[in-house]
Amino acid sequence: MADPLFLSLWFPDFDVDDMLPRALAVLRQFPFSAQQPGITYVALYPVSWNEPTILEQRFRSGISPEEAVQIASDLLHEDYAYLFEAHWDLWTYSDTTGEWALQASQVKFLMHGLEFDDGVFEQEGHLQIDFGLDTPFLQEQVKLTAEAEAKVRANVQKLIEFTGKVETSSGANARLLWSESEENLAQKLIARLQKVQ
C-alpha cells in the first residue's frame, strides 16, 4: 500500500539568521526536473498550519532556489513556516500505454521556525522534505520485470544520491527518512526486489 515518504533534517543551529541559508543549502542539492525546473511555489504560514498563508506565489516557469529564498527573506520570523515546492523526474509506469516514462513528481520543502506550531520542528525536523507517496520507489502495482526493476532502482538511486548530498553539504547533524506508517522503506524495497529473483 502506498505510503507518504519524508526526509526530516535537524541542524545544530536554526535561529532566524540560520534558516534561509540552511534551506538554500538543501535546495541547491535537489535534482530539479528537466520538464518543470526550479521552485514552482512559495508560501509562508504564520504561527501554525491552521492559519491562512500571508504570502503565496506560483511560478509557471520555476525560479532558482536563490530567488525563492529571497522572496521568503522579506518575512523572516521564528514563528513562521516556509513552503517551497519543486519537481524532480522519476520513472513512472503508465497502465494505459504500458510504457515507462520520466514524469515530473512534486516535492515539498517545509522549513519550520523554532516557535512555529508549538515547536513542531522537534518531531518533524527544522526542514522536512515531503516526497509524496513512496509509489515511484516501489512500484508495487507493476509486475516486477527486469525493466521495472531497473526503473525502480533508478528512482531509488536518485533518492539516495539526494539524501547523501544533503547530509554532506547542508550542515545537518541529524536526518531521518521515514514514512507515515513508520514502515521501513529499505525493508519494503528489499522485500519487493526479492520477488523478482
N, C-alpha and C positions, 0 to 999 in steps of 0.2 A: 504494500500500500504506500502511495506517495506521502512524503513527509517533508515539511519545510526544513531547510538547511541553513545554518547560521555560522558565522565566524565572529567570536567576541574577542576584542583586544583590550588589554589594560596597559596603561603607561605609568612609569614611576612618578611623573608629574603631569597634571592635567588642569592647571589653572587656566584662567581666561586667556592669558598670553600664549599658552601651550596648545590650545585646542585646534586652531586652524593650521598651524604648521604640522601637527600630527596628522590631521585629516589629509592635508596636501601630500604628505609623505606616502600615505596609503593609496590615495587616488592616482598618484604618479606611477604606481606599480601595476595598476589594473590594465589588462589587455583589452582595450576598447574594441567594440565591434567595428568591422570594416563597413558594414551596412548601415549602422547607426552610431557613428563615432561621438565621443565626448560626453559631457554631462548634459542630460536632456531635461532635467527638472531640479529645482532647488526650492525647499520650503523650510520655514522657521516656525517652530512651535514654542510658545511661552508657557512656562510653569509645568504643564503636563500634556499628555497626548489628547486629553479630553477638551483642551482649549482650542479655539479656532486658530488657524495659522495667522501670523502677522505679515507674512510675505510668501508668495508663491510665484514662481516664474517657470514657464516651459520654454524650451529652446528646440525649435523644429530641426535645425541643423545644430548638433551639440556644440557646447563651448568647452574650452580647456579646463582642467582642474584649477588652474590659477585664476581664471575668470570666475569660476563658481565660488571659490573661496573668497575672492574679492567682494562678491555680492553679499556673502554672509558676514563679512568683516564689519560692515556698517552697523550691524545689530548684534554685537557680541556680548552675551550675558551668561553668567554661571547657571541661571535657572531656565535656559533655553535648550531645545534640541534642534539639530540641523539635519535635514534630509537631503541627500544628493542621490539622484537616480542616473544610472548609466546602463549600457548593454554590452554583452560580450557574445561572441559567436560560438554556439555549441551545436554538435551534431544532433539532429532530430530526425526521427523516422516518421514518414507520412503514411498512414493507413490507406489513404486514397490512391496515392501513386505507387506505393510500395518501394519508395526510394528514400535514401538518406540525403539530407541537405544541411548545410550550415545555416542556422537561423539565429537572429539576434534575440537574446534572452535577457530580461530585465534583472538588474541587481540594484539593491538599495543600500546606501551607506548612511547609518544613523549615528550621529555624534551627540552624546548626552553630556550636557553641562553637569558639574558636580552637584548642583542643587535642583536639577530638573527632576520632576516626578518623584519626590522623596528619595533621591539618591538611587534611582534605578540603575545607574552605571555599575553599582556593586554586583548586581546579578547579571546584567546584560552586556557589560563592558563599557568603557569610555567610548569606544567605537564598535558598533555592531554592523556586520555585513550580512544582509539578507539575500541569499542566493535564490530564493524561491523554492519550489519543490525539488526534491532530490531525483526526480524522474530522469533528467539527462545523464545522471551519473550511474544509474542502474538499468534503465530501460526495461523494467520488469514486464511490461505489456508486450514486448517484442521477443520473437523466437530468437534464442541466442545462437546465431551462426558465427562463423569466423569473422565475417564483415561486421556484424553487430558488435562482437567483442572488441574489434579494432576501434569502432566509433566510441564505445563506452570508455575504453582505455584512453582515447584521445581527450575526451571530456574530463576524465578524472585527472589526467596529466596536467591539463590546463589549471584545474583547481589546486593541485599540489604545487605547481610552479608559482602560482599567485600567492598562496599562503606562505610558501617559503620565502619569496621576495619580500613580502610584508614583514615577516618576522625579522629578517636581517637588516632591512633598511628603514623601518619606521620608528625604531626605538621602543617597541612594545616589550614589556617584561613578562607578559603572560598572554596566552591565547588559548582559545577553546573552540574547536569545530564541533558543533552539536546540532541535534535535531529536536523538534518539538516533542516527539515521542520518547526521546532520550535513547533511541536505538543507535548503536554504533555504526556509522556509515562504512567504515573499513570492514567490519564483520559482515554487514549486509552485502557488500561488494564481493568479498571472498566467497560467501555462500552462493551468490549469483554466478560468478565466473566458474566455480567448481562444477556447475551443472553442464557446462559445455565439454568437459573432459571425460 
